[in-house]
Amino acid sequence: MAKKVGSERISREDGYLYYVGKDGFVWAAPMKHNKKGRKKKVGAQRVDKRKGFMYYLGSDGFVYETKLKNA
């Protein structure tokens, strides 16, 4: 069961892959077909990451956490 941990909504752009980095911020990395794109930090809110949990950007633009099965 996923739980919303971020209160900031992040709008997505085409051609980018979104992830929560080691520093706790949301980053956008260009996909292979996006030749002009550069890696950039897109969120201003920092998420405190815990061990045994996975963090991702949901389709609604908020950051979610879910418990890993074998962690």
mmJSON file of the N, C-alpha and C atoms, coordinates in Angstrom:
{"data_MODEL":{"atom_site":{
"group_PDB":["ATOM","ATOM","ATOM","ATOM","ATOM","ATOM","ATOM","ATOM","ATOM","ATOM","ATOM","ATOM","ATOM","ATOM","ATOM","ATOM","ATOM","ATOM","ATOM","ATOM","ATOM","ATOM","ATOM","ATOM","ATOM","ATOM","ATOM","ATOM","ATOM","ATOM","ATOM","ATOM","ATOM","ATOM","ATOM","ATOM","ATOM","ATOM","ATOM","ATOM","ATOM","ATOM","ATOM","ATOM","ATOM","ATOM","ATOM","ATOM","ATOM","ATOM","ATOM","ATOM","ATOM","ATOM","ATOM","ATOM","ATOM","ATOM","ATOM","ATOM","ATOM","ATOM","ATOM","ATOM","ATOM","ATOM","ATOM","ATOM","ATOM","ATOM","ATOM","ATOM","ATOM","ATOM","ATOM","ATOM","ATOM","ATOM","ATOM","ATOM","ATOM","ATOM","ATOM","ATOM","ATOM","ATOM","ATOM","ATOM","ATOM","ATOM","ATOM","ATOM","ATOM","ATOM","ATOM","ATOM","ATOM","ATOM","ATOM","ATOM","ATOM","ATOM","ATOM","ATOM","ATOM","ATOM","ATOM","ATOM","ATOM","ATOM","ATOM","ATOM","ATOM","ATOM","ATOM","ATOM","ATOM","ATOM","ATOM","ATOM","ATOM","ATOM","ATOM","ATOM","ATOM","ATOM","ATOM","ATOM","ATOM","ATOM","ATOM","ATOM","ATOM","ATOM","ATOM","ATOM","ATOM","ATOM","ATOM","ATOM","ATOM","ATOM","ATOM","ATOM","ATOM","ATOM","ATOM","ATOM","ATOM","ATOM","ATOM","ATOM","ATOM","ATOM","ATOM","ATOM","ATOM","ATOM","ATOM","ATOM","ATOM","ATOM","ATOM","ATOM","ATOM","ATOM","ATOM","ATOM","ATOM","ATOM","ATOM","ATOM","ATOM","ATOM","ATOM","ATOM","ATOM","ATOM","ATOM","ATOM","ATOM","ATOM","ATOM","ATOM","ATOM","ATOM","ATOM","ATOM","ATOM","ATOM","ATOM","ATOM","ATOM","ATOM","ATOM","ATOM","ATOM","ATOM","ATOM","ATOM","ATOM","ATOM","ATOM","ATOM","ATOM","ATOM","ATOM","ATOM","ATOM","ATOM","ATOM","ATOM","ATOM"],
"id":[1,2,3,4,5,6,7,8,9,10,11,12,13,14,15,16,17,18,19,20,21,22,23,24,25,26,27,28,29,30,31,32,33,34,35,36,37,38,39,40,41,42,43,44,45,46,47,48,49,50,51,52,53,54,55,56,57,58,59,60,61,62,63,64,65,66,67,68,69,70,71,72,73,74,75,76,77,78,79,80,81,82,83,84,85,86,87,88,89,90,91,92,93,94,95,96,97,98,99,100,101,102,103,104,105,106,107,108,109,110,111,112,113,114,115,116,117,118,119,120,121,122,123,124,125,126,127,128,129,130,131,132,133,134,135,136,137,138,139,140,141,142,143,144,145,146,147,148,149,150,151,152,153,154,155,156,157,158,159,160,161,162,163,164,165,166,167,168,169,170,171,172,173,174,175,176,177,178,179,180,181,182,183,184,185,186,187,188,189,190,191,192,193,194,195,196,197,198,199,200,201,202,203,204,205,206,207,208,209,210,211,212,213],
"type_symbol":["N","C","C","N","C","C","N","C","C","N","C","C","N","C","C","N","C","C","N","C","C","N","C","C","N","C","C","N","C","C","N","C","C","N","C","C","N","C","C","N","C","C","N","C","C","N","C","C","N","C","C","N","C","C","N","C","C","N","C","C","N","C","C","N","C","C","N","C","C","N","C","C","N","C","C","N","C","C","N","C","C","N","C","C","N","C","C","N","C","C","N","C","C","N","C","C","N","C","C","N","C","C","N","C","C","N","C","C","N","C","C","N","C","C","N","C","C","N","C","C","N","C","C","N","C","C","N","C","C","N","C","C","N","C","C","N","C","C","N","C","C","N","C","C","N","C","C","N","C","C","N","C","C","N","C","C","N","C","C","N","C","C","N","C","C","N","C","C","N","C","C","N","C","C","N","C","C","N","C","C","N","C","C","N","C","C","N","C","C","N","C","C","N","C","C","N","C","C","N","C","C","N","C","C","N","C","C","N","C","C","N","C","C"],
"label_atom_id":["N","CA","C","N","CA","C","N","CA","C","N","CA","C","N","CA","C","N","CA","C","N","CA","C","N","CA","C","N","CA","C","N","CA","C","N","CA","C","N","CA","C","N","CA","C","N","CA","C","N","CA","C","N","CA","C","N","CA","C","N","CA","C","N","CA","C","N","CA","C","N","CA","C","N","CA","C","N","CA","C","N","CA","C","N","CA","C","N","CA","C","N","CA","C","N","CA","C","N","CA","C","N","CA","C","N","CA","C","N","CA","C","N","CA","C","N","CA","C","N","CA","C","N","CA","C","N","CA","C","N","CA","C","N","CA","C","N","CA","C","N","CA","C","N","CA","C","N","CA","C","N","CA","C","N","CA","C","N","CA","C","N","CA","C","N","CA","C","N","CA","C","N","CA","C","N","CA","C","N","CA","C","N","CA","C","N","CA","C","N","CA","C","N","CA","C","N","CA","C","N","CA","C","N","CA","C","N","CA","C","N","CA","C","N","CA","C","N","CA","C","N","CA","C","N","CA","C","N","CA","C","N","CA","C","N","CA","C","N","CA","C","N","CA","C","N","CA","C"],
"label_alt_id":[null,null,null,null,null,null,null,null,null,null,null,null,null,null,null,null,null,null,null,null,null,null,null,null,null,null,null,null,null,null,null,null,null,null,null,null,null,null,null,null,null,null,null,null,null,null,null,null,null,null,null,null,null,null,null,null,null,null,null,null,null,null,null,null,null,null,null,null,null,null,null,null,null,null,null,null,null,null,null,null,null,null,null,null,null,null,null,null,null,null,null,null,null,null,null,null,null,null,null,null,null,null,null,null,null,null,null,null,null,null,null,null,null,null,null,null,null,null,null,null,null,null,null,null,null,null,null,null,null,null,null,null,null,null,null,null,null,null,null,null,null,null,null,null,null,null,null,null,null,null,null,null,null,null,null,null,null,null,null,null,null,null,null,null,null,null,null,null,null,null,null,null,null,null,null,null,null,null,null,null,null,null,null,null,null,null,null,null,null,null,null,null,null,null,null,null,null,null,null,null,null,null,null,null,null,null,null,null,null,null,null,null,null],
"label_comp_id":["MET","MET","MET","ALA","ALA","ALA","LYS","LYS","LYS","LYS","LYS","LYS","VAL","VAL","VAL","GLY","GLY","GLY","SER","SER","SER","GLU","GLU","GLU","ARG","ARG","ARG","ILE","ILE","ILE","SER","SER","SER","ARG","ARG","ARG","GLU","GLU","GLU","ASP","ASP","ASP","GLY","GLY","GLY","TYR","TYR","TYR","LEU","LEU","LEU","TYR","TYR","TYR","TYR","TYR","TYR","VAL","VAL","VAL","GLY","GLY","GLY","LYS","LYS","LYS","ASP","ASP","ASP","GLY","GLY","GLY","PHE","PHE","PHE","VAL","VAL","VAL","TRP","TRP","TRP","ALA","ALA","ALA","ALA","ALA","ALA","PRO","PRO","PRO","MET","MET","MET","LYS","LYS","LYS","HIS","HIS","HIS","ASN","ASN","ASN","LYS","LYS","LYS","LYS","LYS","LYS","GLY","GLY","GLY","ARG","ARG","ARG","LYS","LYS","LYS","LYS","LYS","LYS","LYS","LYS","LYS","VAL","VAL","VAL","GLY","GLY","GLY","ALA","ALA","ALA","GLN","GLN","GLN","ARG","ARG","ARG","VAL","VAL","VAL","ASP","ASP","ASP","LYS","LYS","LYS","ARG","ARG","ARG","LYS","LYS","LYS","GLY","GLY","GLY","PHE","PHE","PHE","MET","MET","MET","TYR","TYR","TYR","TYR","TYR","TYR","LEU","LEU","LEU","GLY","GLY","GLY","SER","SER","SER","ASP","ASP","ASP","GLY","GLY","GLY","PHE","PHE","PHE","VAL","VAL","VAL","TYR","TYR","TYR","GLU","GLU","GLU","THR","THR","THR","LYS","LYS","LYS","LEU","LEU","LEU","LYS","LYS","LYS","ASN","ASN","ASN","ALA","ALA","ALA"],
"label_asym_id":["A","A","A","A","A","A","A","A","A","A","A","A","A","A","A","A","A","A","A","A","A","A","A","A","A","A","A","A","A","A","A","A","A","A","A","A","A","A","A","A","A","A","A","A","A","A","A","A","A","A","A","A","A","A","A","A","A","A","A","A","A","A","A","A","A","A","A","A","A","A","A","A","A","A","A","A","A","A","A","A","A","A","A","A","A","A","A","A","A","A","A","A","A","A","A","A","A","A","A","A","A","A","A","A","A","A","A","A","A","A","A","A","A","A","A","A","A","A","A","A","A","A","A","A","A","A","A","A","A","A","A","A","A","A","A","A","A","A","A","A","A","A","A","A","A","A","A","A","A","A","A","A","A","A","A","A","A","A","A","A","A","A","A","A","A","A","A","A","A","A","A","A","A","A","A","A","A","A","A","A","A","A","A","A","A","A","A","A","A","A","A","A","A","A","A","A","A","A","A","A","A","A","A","A","A","A","A","A","A","A","A","A","A"],
"label_entity_id":["1","1","1","1","1","1","1","1","1","1","1","1","1","1","1","1","1","1","1","1","1","1","1","1","1","1","1","1","1","1","1","1","1","1","1","1","1","1","1","1","1","1","1","1","1","1","1","1","1","1","1","1","1","1","1","1","1","1","1","1","1","1","1","1","1","1","1","1","1","1","1","1","1","1","1","1","1","1","1","1","1","1","1","1","1","1","1","1","1","1","1","1","1","1","1","1","1","1","1","1","1","1","1","1","1","1","1","1","1","1","1","1","1","1","1","1","1","1","1","1","1","1","1","1","1","1","1","1","1","1","1","1","1","1","1","1","1","1","1","1","1","1","1","1","1","1","1","1","1","1","1","1","1","1","1","1","1","1","1","1","1","1","1","1","1","1","1","1","1","1","1","1","1","1","1","1","1","1","1","1","1","1","1","1","1","1","1","1","1","1","1","1","1","1","1","1","1","1","1","1","1","1","1","1","1","1","1","1","1","1","1","1","1"],
"label_seq_id":[1,1,1,2,2,2,3,3,3,4,4,4,5,5,5,6,6,6,7,7,7,8,8,8,9,9,9,10,10,10,11,11,11,12,12,12,13,13,13,14,14,14,15,15,15,16,16,16,17,17,17,18,18,18,19,19,19,20,20,20,21,21,21,22,22,22,23,23,23,24,24,24,25,25,25,26,26,26,27,27,27,28,28,28,29,29,29,30,30,30,31,31,31,32,32,32,33,33,33,34,34,34,35,35,35,36,36,36,37,37,37,38,38,38,39,39,39,40,40,40,41,41,41,42,42,42,43,43,43,44,44,44,45,45,45,46,46,46,47,47,47,48,48,48,49,49,49,50,50,50,51,51,51,52,52,52,53,53,53,54,54,54,55,55,55,56,56,56,57,57,57,58,58,58,59,59,59,60,60,60,61,61,61,62,62,62,63,63,63,64,64,64,65,65,65,66,66,66,67,67,67,68,68,68,69,69,69,70,70,70,71,71,71],
"pdbx_PDB_ins_code":[null,null,null,null,null,null,null,null,null,null,null,null,null,null,null,null,null,null,null,null,null,null,null,null,null,null,null,null,null,null,null,null,null,null,null,null,null,null,null,null,null,null,null,null,null,null,null,null,null,null,null,null,null,null,null,null,null,null,null,null,null,null,null,null,null,null,null,null,null,null,null,null,null,null,null,null,null,null,null,null,null,null,null,null,null,null,null,null,null,null,null,null,null,null,null,null,null,null,null,null,null,null,null,null,null,null,null,null,null,null,null,null,null,null,null,null,null,null,null,null,null,null,null,null,null,null,null,null,null,null,null,null,null,null,null,null,null,null,null,null,null,null,null,null,null,null,null,null,null,null,null,null,null,null,null,null,null,null,null,null,null,null,null,null,null,null,null,null,null,null,null,null,null,null,null,null,null,null,null,null,null,null,null,null,null,null,null,null,null,null,null,null,null,null,null,null,null,null,null,null,null,null,null,null,null,null,null,null,null,null,null,null,null],
"Cartn_x":[0.846,0.0,0.885,0.742,1.539,0.965,1.879,1.486,2.102,1.3,1.789,2.657,3.908,4.814,5.164,4.93,5.237,3.979,4.099,2.942,3.067,4.193,4.42,4.031,3.239,2.838,3.858,4.358,5.363,4.74,4.843,4.294,5.352,4.905,5.817,5.948,7.135,7.395,7.623,7.289,7.549,9.05,9.518,10.923,11.807,11.228,12.015,11.54,12.481,12.217,12.381,11.414,11.427,11.721,12.586,12.947,13.327,13.309,13.737,15.182,16.085,17.51,17.932,19.226,19.786,19.672,19.675,19.582,18.158,17.158,15.773,14.97,15.583,14.889,14.443,13.443,12.97,13.812,14.3,15.139,14.469,14.76,14.293,15.514,15.576,16.668,16.105,16.814,16.298,16.325,15.287,15.266,16.189,16.463,17.434,17.039,15.759,15.314,15.284,15.483,15.507,16.964,17.446,18.857,19.26,18.336,18.677,18.514,17.888,17.597,18.816,18.749,19.789,19.147,19.919,19.447,19.227,18.083,17.79,16.95,17.11,16.299,15.001,13.857,12.581,11.751,12.048,11.268,12.047,11.358,12.004,11.869,10.957,10.719,11.606,12.245,13.107,12.322,12.479,11.803,12.823,12.48,13.352,13.146,14.191,14.09,14.435,13.673,13.91,14.368,15.144,15.638,14.473,14.441,13.389,12.172,12.241,11.126,11.589,10.661,10.917,10.124,10.74,10.107,9.965,8.806,8.56,7.585,7.554,6.636,5.396,4.257,3.012,2.484,1.459,0.887,0.191,-0.172,-0.795,0.223,1.534,2.577,3.093,2.624,3.093,4.053,4.923,5.882,5.209,5.406,4.833,5.94,5.671,6.586,5.794,6.5,5.912,6.987,6.57,7.505,7.967,9.276,9.829,9.508,9.288,8.862,9.9,11.13,12.143,13.198,12.851,13.84,13.719],
"Cartn_y":[-1.187,0.0,1.242,2.065,3.282,4.399,5.219,6.337,7.613,8.662,9.926,10.6,10.947,11.575,13.005,13.384,14.739,15.571,16.864,17.747,18.648,18.549,19.371,18.588,19.216,18.585,18.977,17.965,18.181,17.891,18.86,18.659,17.983,17.033,16.245,16.849,16.637,17.014,15.744,15.776,14.626,14.483,13.236,12.973,12.886,12.893,12.817,11.666,11.093,10.058,10.696,10.514,11.161,10.144,10.546,9.663,10.493,9.846,10.483,10.066,11.03,10.758,10.441,10.139,9.829,11.011,12.222,13.421,13.72,13.006,13.192,14.125,14.704,15.594,14.831,15.353,14.74,15.279,14.361,14.698,14.244,14.945,14.577,14.292,13.092,12.704,12.498,12.963,12.809,11.351,10.943,9.614,9.605,8.431,8.287,9.07,9.14,9.849,11.36,11.851,13.286,13.758,14.163,14.499,15.837,16.776,18.109,18.249,17.28,17.4,17.23,17.798,17.67,17.249,16.572,16.169,17.432,17.477,18.676,18.317,19.114,18.956,19.7,19.029,19.658,19.981,19.409,19.673,20.481,21.287,22.071,21.403,20.458,19.783,18.549,18.369,17.219,16.154,14.887,13.754,13.01,12.745,11.953,10.489,9.869,8.48,7.538,6.434,5.415,4.126,3.35,2.075,1.092,0.309,-0.675,-0.142,1.088,1.69,2.165,2.154,2.643,3.931,4.908,6.203,6.459,6.978,7.23,8.383,8.915,10.0,9.387,9.569,8.99,9.729,9.163,9.761,11.094,11.335,12.617,13.703,13.369,14.363,14.435,13.591,13.594,12.443,12.585,11.537,10.544,9.246,8.173,7.263,6.585,5.561,4.26,3.158,1.842,0.927,0.006,-0.893,-1.959,-2.233,-3.278,-4.629,-5.637,-6.933,-7.651,-7.735,-8.532,-7.677,-6.502,-5.631,-5.686],
"Cartn_z":[0.0,0.0,0.0,-0.99,-1.125,-0.268,0.272,1.12,0.542,0.415,-0.117,0.942,0.582,1.543,1.154,-0.076,-0.518,-0.666,-0.387,-0.534,-1.763,-2.456,-3.646,-4.901,-5.752,-7.019,-8.097,-8.806,-9.831,-11.186,-12.089,-13.433,-14.297,-15.117,-15.943,-17.331,-17.91,-19.299,-20.093,-21.368,-22.237,-22.456,-22.512,-22.799,-21.573,-20.366,-19.134,-18.253,-17.521,-16.535,-15.167,-14.264,-12.966,-11.875,-10.911,-9.805,-8.591,-7.422,-6.181,-5.954,-5.924,-5.808,-4.383,-4.217,-2.897,-1.944,-2.495,-1.67,-1.213,-1.731,-1.322,-2.207,-3.215,-4.126,-5.372,-6.061,-7.302,-8.458,-9.291,-10.43,-11.718,-12.806,-14.139,-15.0,-15.554,-16.438,-17.833,-18.863,-20.227,-20.676,-21.393,-21.993,-23.205,-23.722,-24.809,-26.061,-26.35,-27.554,-27.369,-26.151,-25.865,-25.915,-27.083,-27.29,-26.663,-26.561,-26.07,-24.554,-23.912,-22.489,-21.599,-20.412,-19.403,-18.084,-17.258,-15.934,-15.101,-14.378,-13.587,-12.365,-11.323,-10.117,-10.345,-10.122,-10.439,-9.203,-8.079,-6.876,-5.868,-5.081,-4.04,-2.674,-2.566,-1.296,-1.18,-0.017,0.23,0.978,0.558,1.187,2.042,3.297,4.159,3.823,3.268,2.821,3.97,4.055,5.077,4.409,5.144,4.628,4.526,3.445,3.239,2.517,2.012,1.294,-0.074,-1.041,-2.383,-2.576,-3.209,-3.427,-4.923,-5.318,-6.738,-6.896,-8.109,-8.46,-9.089,-8.463,-8.957,-10.173,-10.785,-11.996,-11.713,-10.452,-10.101,-9.764,-9.744,-9.522,-8.105,-7.206,-5.824,-5.584,-4.566,-4.22,-3.274,-3.568,-2.758,-2.243,-1.138,-0.636,-0.458,-0.708,-0.519,0.056,0.884,1.54,0.555,0.558,-0.271,0.341,-0.502,-0.023,0.83,0.343,1.028,1.717,2.16,2.802,4.312],
"occupancy":[1.0,1.0,1.0,1.0,1.0,1.0,1.0,1.0,1.0,1.0,1.0,1.0,1.0,1.0,1.0,1.0,1.0,1.0,1.0,1.0,1.0,1.0,1.0,1.0,1.0,1.0,1.0,1.0,1.0,1.0,1.0,1.0,1.0,1.0,1.0,1.0,1.0,1.0,1.0,1.0,1.0,1.0,1.0,1.0,1.0,1.0,1.0,1.0,1.0,1.0,1.0,1.0,1.0,1.0,1.0,1.0,1.0,1.0,1.0,1.0,1.0,1.0,1.0,1.0,1.0,1.0,1.0,1.0,1.0,1.0,1.0,1.0,1.0,1.0,1.0,1.0,1.0,1.0,1.0,1.0,1.0,1.0,1.0,1.0,1.0,1.0,1.0,1.0,1.0,1.0,1.0,1.0,1.0,1.0,1.0,1.0,1.0,1.0,1.0,1.0,1.0,1.0,1.0,1.0,1.0,1.0,1.0,1.0,1.0,1.0,1.0,1.0,1.0,1.0,1.0,1.0,1.0,1.0,1.0,1.0,1.0,1.0,1.0,1.0,1.0,1.0,1.0,1.0,1.0,1.0,1.0,1.0,1.0,1.0,1.0,1.0,1.0,1.0,1.0,1.0,1.0,1.0,1.0,1.0,1.0,1.0,1.0,1.0,1.0,1.0,1.0,1.0,1.0,1.0,1.0,1.0,1.0,1.0,1.0,1.0,1.0,1.0,1.0,1.0,1.0,1.0,1.0,1.0,1.0,1.0,1.0,1.0,1.0,1.0,1.0,1.0,1.0,1.0,1.0,1.0,1.0,1.0,1.0,1.0,1.0,1.0,1.0,1.0,1.0,1.0,1.0,1.0,1.0,1.0,1.0,1.0,1.0,1.0,1.0,1.0,1.0,1.0,1.0,1.0,1.0,1.0,1.0,1.0,1.0,1.0,1.0,1.0,1.0],
"B_iso_or_equiv":[0.0,0.0,0.0,0.0,0.0,0.0,0.0,0.0,0.0,0.0,0.0,0.0,0.0,0.0,0.0,0.0,0.0,0.0,0.0,0.0,0.0,0.0,0.0,0.0,0.0,0.0,0.0,0.0,0.0,0.0,0.0,0.0,0.0,0.0,0.0,0.0,0.0,0.0,0.0,0.0,0.0,0.0,0.0,0.0,0.0,0.0,0.0,0.0,0.0,0.0,0.0,0.0,0.0,0.0,0.0,0.0,0.0,0.0,0.0,0.0,0.0,0.0,0.0,0.0,0.0,0.0,0.0,0.0,0.0,0.0,0.0,0.0,0.0,0.0,0.0,0.0,0.0,0.0,0.0,0.0,0.0,0.0,0.0,0.0,0.0,0.0,0.0,0.0,0.0,0.0,0.0,0.0,0.0,0.0,0.0,0.0,0.0,0.0,0.0,0.0,0.0,0.0,0.0,0.0,0.0,0.0,0.0,0.0,0.0,0.0,0.0,0.0,0.0,0.0,0.0,0.0,0.0,0.0,0.0,0.0,0.0,0.0,0.0,0.0,0.0,0.0,0.0,0.0,0.0,0.0,0.0,0.0,0.0,0.0,0.0,0.0,0.0,0.0,0.0,0.0,0.0,0.0,0.0,0.0,0.0,0.0,0.0,0.0,0.0,0.0,0.0,0.0,0.0,0.0,0.0,0.0,0.0,0.0,0.0,0.0,0.0,0.0,0.0,0.0,0.0,0.0,0.0,0.0,0.0,0.0,0.0,0.0,0.0,0.0,0.0,0.0,0.0,0.0,0.0,0.0,0.0,0.0,0.0,0.0,0.0,0.0,0.0,0.0,0.0,0.0,0.0,0.0,0.0,0.0,0.0,0.0,0.0,0.0,0.0,0.0,0.0,0.0,0.0,0.0,0.0,0.0,0.0,0.0,0.0,0.0,0.0,0.0,0.0],
"pdbx_formal_charge":[null,null,null,null,null,null,null,null,null,null,null,null,null,null,null,null,null,null,null,null,null,null,null,null,null,null,null,null,null,null,null,null,null,null,null,null,null,null,null,null,null,null,null,null,null,null,null,null,null,null,null,null,null,null,null,null,null,null,null,null,null,null,null,null,null,null,null,null,null,null,null,null,null,null,null,null,null,null,null,null,null,null,null,null,null,null,null,null,null,null,null,null,null,null,null,null,null,null,null,null,null,null,null,null,null,null,null,null,null,null,null,null,null,null,null,null,null,null,null,null,null,null,null,null,null,null,null,null,null,null,null,null,null,null,null,null,null,null,null,null,null,null,null,null,null,null,null,null,null,null,null,null,null,null,null,null,null,null,null,null,null,null,null,null,null,null,null,null,null,null,null,null,null,null,null,null,null,null,null,null,null,null,null,null,null,null,null,null,null,null,null,null,null,null,null,null,null,null,null,null,null,null,null,null,null,null,null,null,null,null,null,null,null],
"auth_seq_id":[1,1,1,2,2,2,3,3,3,4,4,4,5,5,5,6,6,6,7,7,7,8,8,8,9,9,9,10,10,10,11,11,11,12,12,12,13,13,13,14,14,14,15,15,15,16,16,16,17,17,17,18,18,18,19,19,19,20,20,20,21,21,21,22,22,22,23,23,23,24,24,24,25,25,25,26,26,26,27,27,27,28,28,28,29,29,29,30,30,30,31,31,31,32,32,32,33,33,33,34,34,34,35,35,35,36,36,36,37,37,37,38,38,38,39,39,39,40,40,40,41,41,41,42,42,42,43,43,43,44,44,44,45,45,45,46,46,46,47,47,47,48,48,48,49,49,49,50,50,50,51,51,51,52,52,52,53,53,53,54,54,54,55,55,55,56,56,56,57,57,57,58,58,58,59,59,59,60,60,60,61,61,61,62,62,62,63,63,63,64,64,64,65,65,65,66,66,66,67,67,67,68,68,68,69,69,69,70,70,70,71,71,71],
"auth_comp_id":["MET","MET","MET","ALA","ALA","ALA","LYS","LYS","LYS","LYS","LYS","LYS","VAL","VAL","VAL","GLY","GLY","GLY","SER","SER","SER","GLU","GLU","GLU","ARG","ARG","ARG","ILE","ILE","ILE","SER","SER","SER","ARG","ARG","ARG","GLU","GLU","GLU","ASP","ASP","ASP","GLY","GLY","GLY","TYR","TYR","TYR","LEU","LEU","LEU","TYR","TYR","TYR","TYR","TYR","TYR","VAL","VAL","VAL","GLY","GLY","GLY","LYS","LYS","LYS","ASP","ASP","ASP","GLY","GLY","GLY","PHE","PHE","PHE","VAL","VAL","VAL","TRP","TRP","TRP","ALA","ALA","ALA","ALA","ALA","ALA","PRO","PRO","PRO","MET","MET","MET","LYS","LYS","LYS","HIS","HIS","HIS","ASN","ASN","ASN","LYS","LYS","LYS","LYS","LYS","LYS","GLY","GLY","GLY","ARG","ARG","ARG","LYS","LYS","LYS","LYS","LYS","LYS","LYS","LYS","LYS","VAL","VAL","VAL","GLY","GLY","GLY","ALA","ALA","ALA","GLN","GLN","GLN","ARG","ARG","ARG","VAL","VAL","VAL","ASP","ASP","ASP","LYS","LYS","LYS","ARG","ARG","ARG","LYS","LYS","LYS","GLY","GLY","GLY","PHE","PHE","PHE","MET","MET","MET","TYR","TYR","TYR","TYR","TYR","TYR","LEU","LEU","LEU","GLY","GLY","GLY","SER","SER","SER","ASP","ASP","ASP","GLY","GLY","GLY","PHE","PHE","PHE","VAL","VAL","VAL","TYR","TYR","TYR","GLU","GLU","GLU","THR","THR","THR","LYS","LYS","LYS","LEU","LEU","LEU","LYS","LYS","LYS","ASN","ASN","ASN","ALA","ALA","ALA"],
"auth_asym_id":["A","A","A","A","A","A","A","A","A","A","A","A","A","A","A","A","A","A","A","A","A","A","A","A","A","A","A","A","A","A","A","A","A","A","A","A","A","A","A","A","A","A","A","A","A","A","A","A","A","A","A","A","A","A","A","A","A","A","A","A","A","A","A","A","A","A","A","A","A","A","A","A","A","A","A","A","A","A","A","A","A","A","A","A","A","A","A","A","A","A","A","A","A","A","A","A","A","A","A","A","A","A","A","A","A","A","A","A","A","A","A","A","A","A","A","A","A","A","A","A","A","A","A","A","A","A","A","A","A","A","A","A","A","A","A","A","A","A","A","A","A","A","A","A","A","A","A","A","A","A","A","A","A","A","A","A","A","A","A","A","A","A","A","A","A","A","A","A","A","A","A","A","A","A","A","A","A","A","A","A","A","A","A","A","A","A","A","A","A","A","A","A","A","A","A","A","A","A","A","A","A","A","A","A","A","A","A","A","A","A","A","A","A"],
"auth_atom_id":["N","CA","C","N","CA","C","N","CA","C","N","CA","C","N","CA","C","N","CA","C","N","CA","C","N","CA","C","N","CA","C","N","CA","C","N","CA","C","N","CA","C","N","CA","C","N","CA","C","N","CA","C","N","CA","C","N","CA","C","N","CA","C","N","CA","C","N","CA","C","N","CA","C","N","CA","C","N","CA","C","N","CA","C","N","CA","C","N","CA","C","N","CA","C","N","CA","C","N","CA","C","N","CA","C","N","CA","C","N","CA","C","N","CA","C","N","CA","C","N","CA","C","N","CA","C","N","CA","C","N","CA","C","N","CA","C","N","CA","C","N","CA","C","N","CA","C","N","CA","C","N","CA","C","N","CA","C","N","CA","C","N","CA","C","N","CA","C","N","CA","C","N","CA","C","N","CA","C","N","CA","C","N","CA","C","N","CA","C","N","CA","C","N","CA","C","N","CA","C","N","CA","C","N","CA","C","N","CA","C","N","CA","C","N","CA","C","N","CA","C","N","CA","C","N","CA","C","N","CA","C","N","CA","C","N","CA","C","N","CA","C","N","CA","C","N","CA","C"],
"pdbx_PDB_model_num":[1,1,1,1,1,1,1,1,1,1,1,1,1,1,1,1,1,1,1,1,1,1,1,1,1,1,1,1,1,1,1,1,1,1,1,1,1,1,1,1,1,1,1,1,1,1,1,1,1,1,1,1,1,1,1,1,1,1,1,1,1,1,1,1,1,1,1,1,1,1,1,1,1,1,1,1,1,1,1,1,1,1,1,1,1,1,1,1,1,1,1,1,1,1,1,1,1,1,1,1,1,1,1,1,1,1,1,1,1,1,1,1,1,1,1,1,1,1,1,1,1,1,1,1,1,1,1,1,1,1,1,1,1,1,1,1,1,1,1,1,1,1,1,1,1,1,1,1,1,1,1,1,1,1,1,1,1,1,1,1,1,1,1,1,1,1,1,1,1,1,1,1,1,1,1,1,1,1,1,1,1,1,1,1,1,1,1,1,1,1,1,1,1,1,1,1,1,1,1,1,1,1,1,1,1,1,1,1,1,1,1,1,1]
}}}
